[in-house]
Amino acid sequence: MQLQVEHFKAELRVWRPPGESLQTLYQDVTRLVTLAYLSADVALTNHVGKEAFVTTLGDHNLQLEVMKREPVNLEAADSQAIKIEAYEQSLSSSNTVVTEQNEGRTKRRPRNVYAVADKL
Protein backbone atom coordinates (compact mmCIF):
# COMPACT_ATOMS: atom_id res chain seq x y z
CA MET A 1 0.00 0.00 0.00
CA GLN A 2 2.79 2.43 0.92
CA LEU A 3 4.45 1.80 -2.46
CA GLN A 4 1.21 2.70 -4.26
CA VAL A 5 0.89 5.92 -2.25
CA GLU A 6 4.44 6.90 -3.22
CA HIS A 7 3.64 6.10 -6.85
CA PHE A 8 0.58 8.39 -6.76
CA LYS A 9 2.62 11.17 -5.16
CA ALA A 10 5.25 10.81 -7.88
CA GLU A 11 2.58 11.00 -10.59
CA LEU A 12 1.45 14.36 -9.16
CA ARG A 13 4.78 15.83 -10.30
CA VAL A 14 4.44 14.77 -13.95
CA TRP A 15 3.92 17.67 -16.36
CA ARG A 16 0.81 18.05 -18.47
CA PRO A 17 1.27 16.31 -21.82
CA PRO A 18 0.95 18.59 -24.86
CA GLY A 19 -2.64 18.67 -26.06
CA GLU A 20 -4.16 17.49 -22.76
CA SER A 21 -7.10 19.63 -21.71
CA LEU A 22 -7.09 21.50 -18.42
CA GLN A 23 -10.23 19.62 -17.43
CA THR A 24 -8.44 16.28 -17.89
CA LEU A 25 -5.47 17.55 -15.89
CA TYR A 26 -7.85 18.68 -13.13
CA GLN A 27 -9.51 15.26 -13.03
CA ASP A 28 -6.13 13.48 -12.96
CA VAL A 29 -4.81 15.66 -10.13
CA THR A 30 -8.05 15.23 -8.14
CA ARG A 31 -7.85 11.45 -8.51
CA LEU A 32 -4.16 11.28 -7.59
CA VAL A 33 -4.51 13.55 -4.55
CA THR A 34 -7.40 11.43 -3.30
CA LEU A 35 -5.36 8.24 -3.72
CA ALA A 36 -2.09 9.64 -2.36
CA TYR A 37 -3.56 11.36 0.69
CA LEU A 38 -6.37 9.04 1.79
CA SER A 39 -6.48 10.03 5.45
CA ALA A 40 -5.19 13.59 5.17
CA ASP A 41 -6.97 16.70 6.36
CA VAL A 42 -9.13 18.54 3.79
CA ALA A 43 -6.98 21.69 4.08
CA LEU A 44 -3.86 19.67 3.25
CA THR A 45 -5.43 17.93 0.25
CA ASN A 46 -6.71 21.29 -1.05
CA HIS A 47 -3.24 22.79 -0.78
CA VAL A 48 -1.45 19.79 -2.29
CA GLY A 49 -3.98 19.54 -5.12
CA LYS A 50 -3.72 23.24 -5.98
CA GLU A 51 0.09 23.20 -5.92
CA ALA A 52 0.26 20.00 -8.00
CA PHE A 53 -2.16 21.40 -10.58
CA VAL A 54 -0.27 24.68 -11.00
CA THR A 55 3.12 22.94 -11.07
CA THR A 56 2.07 20.45 -13.75
CA LEU A 57 0.52 22.98 -16.15
CA GLY A 58 3.67 22.83 -18.29
CA ASP A 59 3.47 26.48 -19.35
CA HIS A 60 5.44 28.91 -17.19
CA ASN A 61 3.38 31.94 -18.26
CA LEU A 62 0.13 30.15 -17.44
CA GLN A 63 1.57 29.01 -14.11
CA LEU A 64 2.57 32.56 -13.25
CA GLU A 65 -0.81 34.02 -14.19
CA VAL A 66 -2.66 31.44 -12.10
CA MET A 67 -0.33 31.99 -9.12
CA LYS A 68 -0.85 35.77 -9.35
CA ARG A 69 -4.57 35.21 -8.79
CA GLU A 70 -3.85 33.23 -5.59
CA PRO A 71 -6.47 30.49 -5.99
CA VAL A 72 -7.71 29.09 -2.69
CA ASN A 73 -8.11 25.49 -3.89
CA LEU A 74 -7.78 23.15 -6.85
CA GLU A 75 -11.18 24.07 -8.31
CA ALA A 76 -10.33 27.78 -8.29
CA ALA A 77 -6.93 27.13 -9.90
CA ASP A 78 -8.59 25.07 -12.65
CA SER A 79 -11.24 27.73 -13.27
CA GLN A 80 -8.65 30.50 -13.49
CA ALA A 81 -6.37 28.48 -15.76
CA ILE A 82 -9.25 27.76 -18.14
CA LYS A 83 -10.15 31.46 -18.31
CA ILE A 84 -6.54 32.55 -18.88
CA GLU A 85 -6.01 29.93 -21.59
CA ALA A 86 -9.24 31.00 -23.31
CA TYR A 87 -8.19 34.67 -23.20
CA GLU A 88 -4.78 33.81 -24.68
CA GLN A 89 -6.35 31.76 -27.48
CA SER A 90 -8.81 34.54 -28.21
CA LEU A 91 -6.06 37.14 -28.41
CA SER A 92 -3.77 35.03 -30.56
CA SER A 93 -6.54 34.25 -33.05
CA SER A 94 -7.64 37.89 -33.28
CA ASN A 95 -4.10 39.03 -34.10
CA THR A 96 -3.76 36.73 -37.08
CA VAL A 97 -1.65 38.23 -39.81
CA VAL A 98 -2.86 38.06 -43.38
CA THR A 99 -0.18 37.52 -46.02
CA GLU A 100 -0.71 38.87 -49.52
CA GLN A 101 1.32 38.24 -52.65
CA ASN A 102 1.52 41.23 -54.98
CA GLU A 103 3.95 41.47 -57.90
CA GLY A 104 6.29 38.91 -56.37
CA ARG A 105 6.46 40.69 -53.00
CA THR A 106 4.96 39.41 -49.79
CA LYS A 107 3.05 41.91 -47.73
CA ARG A 108 1.91 41.16 -44.20
CA ARG A 109 -0.87 43.08 -42.53
CA PRO A 110 -3.05 42.61 -39.46
CA ARG A 111 -6.40 40.97 -40.00
CA ASN A 112 -9.28 43.44 -40.28
CA VAL A 113 -11.31 43.85 -37.13
CA TYR A 114 -14.76 45.36 -37.27
CA ALA A 115 -16.85 46.75 -34.45
CA VAL A 116 -20.55 47.31 -34.29
CA ALA A 117 -21.76 50.36 -32.41
CA ASP A 118 -25.25 51.00 -31.13
CA LYS A 119 -26.93 54.12 -32.44
CA LEU A 120 -27.95 56.55 -29.74
Secondary structure as UniProt FT lines:
FT   HELIX           2..11
FT   TURN            12..13
FT   TURN            18..19
FT   HELIX           22..36
FT   TURN            37..39
FT   HELIX           42..55
FT   TURN            56..57
FT   HELIX           60..68
FT   HELIX           74..94
FT   STRAND          97..102
FT   TURN            103..104
FT   STRAND          105..110
//
